[in-house]
Amino acid sequence: MNLTLAQEKARKVYEYMKRGTAGLVKETAHEVDHDPASWGMDINDWDWNAGVGMVAISDYYEKTQDPNILEYMSGWVARNKHQCAKRDYVNNLTPLAIYPDMFLRTREPYYRETAIEYADWVLTHAGKSKDGVYFHGASVSEEVWADTVFMALVFMSRTAKLTGNAKIAEEVLKQLLSHMQLLQDENTGILFHGYHCVGKHHMSGALWTRGNSWVVIGAPIIIETVHDLAEAPKEITSRYERLVSGIVKYQAANGLWHTVMDRPDFYQETSGSAGNAGGIMKAVRLRMLEPGHMASAHKAMEGVISQITPEGAVEGVSGGTPIMPTIDAYGQLTRYPTLYGQGLTLLMLSEYIFQEKARTEKNSLA
């Protein structure tokens, strides 16, 4: 891998995201899928899918400072902000994660006011367990999902930073730790997809790769964001180290992970592999992990890049995935391009580009 190739791949992945449904139709999806394939590339749907895509596009802008990307994001918000009235489900918070940075870029009060409004709503109205851990959403009350770390806590951490609110920062870190405590398998260090707070069990018990990746990439984003406001408990770092040490043991020879970590008979899944790669790279940069982990991240990146078509579509991405009734059901999901697959890949490439540029500049000054 080299910087030029990474930049070209990132550009194509980004451009593909703006194509809309990219010709995909409902019939593409298997009956077990949570959502049809046409949903996968609907950039104008205010939901976690498009939200992950927009978070990645925002990060891509930070790395490139391309004014055309900023213009695209402003247009996206103008077209879709009327949809953010939904408040009963964690996933509807995801697009708001770009709002704090959009305020800093544009100084439009709407972004700051809306971010604060929704952060306050989360603090006062979000469903919680008796121990104060956020449920994933209205239809899945009493359930704690790994997904929530990325879908809600990234937004909350950025709003905390924007407002200098240490209370929100401390709540975010508390939630991150609680999610890791409830979901982490003590034997492997890997996370289960979800936890049922009443039944006190991990439901289907799947060590789902993309679910792990939401935390692998979400935790360093959160910790970097709030570090000036609140210190992350050491238990978060120690659990994170165990998590990454656990997942790398299941990495395939080509760098990818199977959709369920410990099921090599299942298909390999690209989006979770990209999230793991990008998260590990970022965590090494932040010194949350030892540099030796970078080899696994780069190996994963090579595997992910092999799944990017010449047009920029990221293939091998499983459809929208609730907590499935059985582990075997995870292996039946259809794979097709999605905005979260594009987004996790773009986050990975952007982090690599950032680090390579920094390394090149440092070497040129030496």
For each residue, the residues with C-beta under 8 A, 3 or more apart:
1: 5 6 298 301 302 305 352
2: 5 6 356
3: 6 7 353 356 357 360
4: 7 8
5: 1 2 8 9 305
6: 1 2 3 9 10 349 352 353 356
7: 3 4 10 11 353
8: 4 5 11 12
9: 5 6 12 13 305 308 312 349
10: 6 7 13 14 60 346 349 350 353
11: 7 8 14 15 312
12: 8 9 15 16 308 310 311 312
13: 9 10 16 17 308 312 314 342 345 346 349
14: 10 11 17 18 57 60 69 312 342 346
15: 11 12 18 19 312
16: 12 13 19 22 311 312 313 314 337 342
17: 13 14 41 43 53 57 339 342 343 346
18: 14 15 43 72
19: 15 16 22 41
20: 41 42 43 44
21: 24 38 40 41 42
22: 16 19 41 313 337
23:
24: 21 28 37 38 40 41 336 337
25: 28 36 37 38
26: 29 36 37 38
27: 37
28: 24 25 36 37 38 334 336
29: 26 33 35 36 37 319 334 336
30: 33 319 332 333 334
31:
32: 329 332 333 334
33: 29 30 36 37 319 320 333 334
34: 319 320 321 322
35: 29 39 40 49 319 320
36: 25 26 28 29 33 39 40
37: 24 25 26 27 28 29 33 40 319 334 336
38: 21 24 25 26 28 41 42
39: 35 36 42 45 49 320
40: 21 24 35 36 37 49 317 319 320 336 337 338 339 341
41: 17 19 20 21 22 24 38 337 338 339
42: 20 21 38 39 45 49 50 339
43: 17 18 20 50 53 76 339
44: 20 50 76 79 80
45: 39 42 49 50 83
46: 50 51 80 83 84 86 92 95
47: 50 51 91 92 94 95
48: 51 52 91 92 94 147 151 340
49: 35 39 40 42 45 52 53 320 338 339 340
50: 42 43 44 45 46 47 53 54 80 95 339
51: 46 47 48 54 55 91 93 94 95 96 97 151
52: 48 49 55 56 94 150 339 340 343 344
53: 17 43 49 50 56 57 339 340 342 343
54: 50 51 57 58 73 76 95 97 98 343
55: 51 52 58 59 94 95 97 98 154 343 347
56: 52 53 59 60 342 343 344 345 346 347 350
57: 14 17 53 54 60 61 69 72 73 98 343 346
58: 54 55 61 62 73 97 98 101 102
59: 55 56 62 63 346 347 350
60: 10 14 56 57 63 64 69 346 350
61: 57 58 64 65 66 69 70 73
62: 58 59 65 101 350
63: 59 60 350 353 354
64: 60 61 69
65: 61 62
66: 61 69 70
67: 70 71
68: 71 72
69: 14 57 60 61 64 66 72 73
70: 61 66 67 73 74 105
71: 67 68 74 75
72: 18 57 68 69 75 76
73: 54 57 58 61 69 70 76 77 98 102
74: 70 71 77 78 102 106
75: 71 72 78 79
76: 43 44 54 72 73 79 80
77: 73 74 80 81 98 102 111
78: 74 75 81
79: 44 75 76
80: 44 46 50 76 77 83 84 95
81: 77 78 84 110 114
82: 85
83: 45 46 80 86
84: 46 80 81 92 95 96 114 118
85: 82
86: 46 83 89 92
87: 92 118 121 125
88: 92 137 138
89: 86 92 136 137 138 139
90: 93 126 134 135 136 137 145 147 148 151 152
91: 47 48 51 94 136 137 147 151
92: 46 47 48 84 86 87 88 89 95
93: 51 90 96 97 118 122 151 152 155
94: 47 48 51 52 55 91 97 150 151 152 154 155
95: 46 47 50 51 54 55 80 84 92 98
96: 51 84 93 99 114 115 118 155
97: 51 54 55 58 93 94 100 154 155 158
98: 54 55 57 58 73 77 95 101 102
99: 96 102 103 111 112 114 115 155 158 159
100: 97 103 104 111 112 115 158 159 161 162
101: 58 62 98 104 105 158
102: 58 73 74 77 98 99 105 106 108 111
103: 99 100 106 107 108 109 111 112 115 162
104: 100 101 107 162
105: 70 101 102
106: 74 102 103 111
107: 103 104
108: 102 103 111
109: 103 112 113
110: 81 113 114
111: 77 99 100 102 103 106 108 114 115
112: 99 100 103 109 115 116 162
113: 109 110 116 117
114: 81 84 96 99 110 111 117 118
115: 96 99 100 103 111 112 118 119 155 158 159 162
116: 112 113 119 120 159 163
117: 113 114 120 121
118: 84 87 93 96 114 115 121 122 155 159
119: 115 116 122 123 155 156 159 160 168
120: 116 117 123 124
121: 87 117 118 124 125 126
122: 93 118 119 125 126 134 152 156
123: 119 120 126 168 171
124: 120 121
125: 87 121 122
126: 90 121 122 123 134 135 152
127: 134 135 137 138 141
128: 131 132 133 134 135
129: 132 133 135 142 144 197
130: 197
131: 128 178 197
132: 128 129 174 178
133: 128 129 144 175 178 179 182 197
134: 90 122 126 127 128 144 148 152 175
135: 90 126 127 128 129 140 141 142 143 144 197
136: 89 90 91 140 143 144 145 147 148 194
137: 88 89 90 91 127 140 141
138: 88 89 127 141
139: 89
140: 135 136 137 143 145 322 323
141: 127 135 137 138
142: 129 135 196 197 198
143: 135 136 140 194 195 196 197 203 323
144: 129 133 134 135 136 148 178 179 182 183 194 195 197
145: 90 136 140 148 193 194 211 323
146: 149 179 183 191 192 193 194 208 211 212 214 215
147: 48 90 91 136 150 151 211 214
148: 90 134 136 144 145 151 152 153 175 179
149: 146 152 153 154 175 176 179 214 215 218 219 222
150: 52 94 147 153 154 214 215 217 218
151: 48 51 90 91 93 94 147 148 154 155 214
152: 90 93 94 122 126 134 148 149 155 156
153: 148 149 150 156 157 172 175 176 218 222
154: 55 94 97 149 150 151 157 158 218 221 222 225
155: 93 94 96 97 99 115 118 119 151 152 158 159
156: 119 122 152 153 159 160 168 171 172 175
157: 153 154 160 161 168 169 172 221 222 225 226
158: 97 99 100 101 115 154 155 161 162 225
159: 99 100 115 116 118 119 155 156 162 163 165 168
160: 119 156 157 163 164 165 166 168 169 172 225 226 229
161: 100 157 158 164 169 225 226 228 229
162: 100 103 104 112 115 158 159
163: 116 159 160 168
164: 160 161 229
165: 159 160 168 169 229
166: 160 169 170 229 230
167: 170 171
168: 119 123 156 157 159 160 163 165 171 172
169: 157 160 161 165 166 172 173 226 229 230
170: 166 167 173 174 229 230
171: 123 156 167 168 174 175
172: 153 156 157 160 168 169 175 176 222 226 230
173: 169 170 176 177 222 223 226 230 232 233 236
174: 132 170 171 177 178
175: 133 134 148 149 153 156 171 172 178 179
176: 149 153 172 173 179 180 218 219 222 232 236
177: 173 174 180 181 233 235 236 239
178: 131 132 133 144 174 175 181 182
179: 133 144 146 148 149 175 176 182 183 215
180: 176 177 183 184 191 215 236 239 240 243
181: 177 178 184 235 239
182: 133 144 178 179 195
183: 144 146 179 180 191 192 193 194 195 202 215
184: 180 181 189 190 191 192 239 242 243
185: 188 189 190 191 192 207 246
186: 189
187:
188: 185 207 246 249 261 262
189: 184 185 186 239 242 243 245 246 247
190: 184 185 207 212 243 246 247 250 261 262
191: 146 180 183 184 185 207 211 212 215 243
192: 146 183 184 185 195 202 203 205 206 207 208 211
193: 145 146 183 202 203 204 206 207 208 211 323
194: 136 143 144 145 146 183 202 203 211 323
195: 143 144 182 183 192 200 201 202 203
196: 142 143 199 200 201 202 203
197: 129 130 131 133 135 142 143 144 200
198: 142
199: 196 203
200: 195 196 197
201: 195 196 205
202: 183 192 193 194 195 196 205
203: 143 192 193 194 195 196 199 323
204: 193 323 324 325 326 327 329 330
205: 192 201 202 327
206: 192 193 211 260 323 324 327 330
207: 185 188 190 191 192 193 212 260 261 262
208: 146 192 193 211 212 259 260 261 272 321 330
209: 212 213 247 257 258 259 260 261 269 272 273 276
210: 213 214 259 269 271 272 275 318 321
211: 145 146 147 191 192 193 194 206 208 214 215 272
212: 146 190 191 207 208 209 215 216 243 247 261 272 276
213: 209 210 216 217 271 272 273 274 275 276 279 344
214: 146 147 149 150 151 210 211 217 218 275
215: 146 149 150 179 180 183 191 211 212 218 219 240 243 279
216: 212 213 219 243 244 247 275 276 279 280 283
217: 150 213 214 220 221 275 276 278 279 282 344 347
218: 149 150 153 154 176 214 215 221 222 279
219: 149 176 215 216 222 223 236 240 279 283 288
220: 217 223 224 279 282 283 286 288
221: 154 157 217 218 224 225 282
222: 149 153 154 157 172 173 176 218 219 225 226
223: 173 219 220 226 227 232 236 286 288
224: 220 221 227 282 286
225: 154 157 158 160 161 221 222
226: 157 160 161 169 172 173 222 223 229 230 232
227: 223 224 230 231 232
228: 161
229: 160 161 164 165 166 169 170 226
230: 166 169 170 172 173 226 227
231: 227
232: 173 176 223 226 227 236 237
233: 173 177 236 237
234: 237 238
235: 177 181 238 239
236: 173 176 177 180 219 223 232 233 239 240
237: 232 233 234 240 241 288
238: 234 235 241 242
239: 177 180 181 184 189 235 236 242 243
240: 180 215 219 236 237 243 244 283 288 289
241: 237 238 244 245 288 289
242: 184 189 238 239 245 246
243: 180 184 189 190 191 212 215 216 239 240 246 247
244: 216 240 241 247 248 280 283 289 293
245: 189 241 242 248 249
246: 185 188 189 190 242 243 249 250
247: 189 190 209 212 216 243 244 250 251 257 261 276
248: 244 245 251 293 296
249: 188 245 246
250: 190 246 247 257 258 261 262
251: 247 248 255 256 257 296 299 300
252: 255 256 257 258 264 268 303
253:
254: 268 302 303 306
255: 251 252 273 277 299 300 301 302 303 304
256: 251 252 268 269 270 273 300 303 304 316
257: 209 247 250 251 252 261 268 269 272 273 276 300
258: 209 250 252 261 263 264 265 266 267 268 269
259: 208 209 210 263 266 267 268 269 272 318 330 331 333
260: 206 207 208 209 263 266 327 330 331
261: 188 190 207 208 209 212 247 250 257 258
262: 188 190 207 250
263: 258 259 260 266 327 330 331
264: 252 258
265: 258 331
266: 258 259 260 263 330 331
267: 258 259 316 318 331 335
268: 252 254 256 257 258 259 273 303 316
269: 209 210 256 257 258 259 272 273 316 317 318 335
270: 256 273 274 304 307 314 315 316 317 341 345
271: 210 213 274 275 314 317 318 338 340 341 344 345
272: 208 209 210 211 212 213 257 259 269 275 276 344
273: 209 213 255 256 257 268 269 270 276 277 300 303 304
274: 213 270 271 277 278 300 301 304 314 341 344 345 347 348
275: 210 213 214 216 217 271 272 278 279 344 347 348
276: 209 212 213 216 217 247 257 272 273 279 280 297 300
277: 255 273 274 280 281 296 297 298 300 301 304 348
278: 217 274 275 281 282 297 344 347 348 349 350 351 352
279: 213 215 216 217 218 219 220 275 276 282 283
280: 216 244 276 277 283 284 289 293 294 296 297 300
281: 277 278 284 285 294 297 301 348 351 352 355
282: 217 220 221 224 278 279 285 286 351
283: 216 219 220 240 244 279 280 286 288 289 293
284: 280 281 287 288 289 290 291 293 294 297
285: 281 282 351 355
286: 220 223 224 282 283
287: 284
288: 219 220 223 237 240 241 283 284
289: 240 241 244 280 283 284 293
290: 284 293
291: 284 294
292: 295
293: 244 248 280 283 284 289 290 296 297
294: 280 281 284 291 297 298
295: 292 298 299
296: 248 251 277 280 293 299 300
297: 276 277 278 280 281 284 293 294 300 301
298: 1 277 294 295 301 302
299: 251 255 295 296 302 303
300: 251 255 256 257 273 274 276 277 280 296 297 303 304
301: 1 255 274 277 281 297 298 304 305 348 349 352
302: 1 254 255 298 299 305 306
303: 252 254 255 256 268 273 299 300 306 307
304: 255 256 270 273 274 277 300 301 307 308 314 345 348
305: 1 5 9 301 302 308
306: 254 302 303
307: 270 303 304 314 315 316
308: 9 12 13 304 305 312 313 314 315 345
309: 312 313 315
310: 12
311: 12 16
312: 9 11 12 13 14 15 16 308 309 342
313: 16 22 308 309 337 342
314: 13 16 270 271 274 304 307 308 317 337 341 342 345
315: 270 307 308 309 335 336 337
316: 256 267 268 269 270 307 335
317: 40 269 270 271 314 335 336 337 338 340 341
318: 210 259 267 269 271 321 330 333 334 335
319: 29 30 33 34 35 37 40 333 334 335 336 338
320: 33 34 35 39 40 49 338
321: 34 208 210 318 324 330 333
322: 34 140
323: 140 143 145 193 194 203 204 206
324: 204 206 321 327 329 330
325: 204 329
326: 204 329
327: 204 205 206 260 263 324 330 331
328: 331 332
329: 32 204 324 325 326 332 333
330: 204 206 208 259 260 263 266 318 321 324 327 333
331: 259 260 263 265 266 267 327 328
332: 30 32 328 329
333: 30 32 33 259 318 319 321 329 330
334: 28 29 30 32 33 37 318 319
335: 267 269 315 316 317 318 319
336: 24 28 29 37 40 315 317 319
337: 16 22 24 40 41 313 314 315 317 341 342
338: 40 41 49 271 317 319 320 341 342
339: 17 40 41 42 43 49 50 52 53 342 343
340: 48 49 52 53 271 317 343 344
341: 40 270 271 274 314 317 337 338 344 345
342: 13 14 16 17 53 56 312 313 314 337 338 339 345 346
343: 17 52 53 54 55 56 57 339 340 346 347
344: 52 56 213 217 271 272 274 275 278 340 341 347 348
345: 13 56 270 271 274 304 308 314 341 342 348 349
346: 10 13 14 17 56 57 59 60 342 343 349 350
347: 55 56 59 217 274 275 278 343 344 350 351
348: 274 275 277 278 281 301 304 344 345 351 352
349: 6 9 10 13 278 301 345 346 352 353
350: 10 56 59 60 62 63 278 346 347 353 354
351: 278 281 282 285 347 348 354 355
352: 1 6 278 281 301 348 349 355 356
353: 3 6 7 10 63 349 350 356 357
354: 63 350 351 357 358
355: 281 285 351 352 358 359
356: 2 3 6 352 353 359 360
357: 3 353 354 360 361
358: 354 355 361 362
359: 355 356 362 363
360: 3 356 357 363 364
361: 357 358 364 365
362: 358 359 365 366
363: 359 360 366
364: 360 361
365: 361 362
366: 362 363
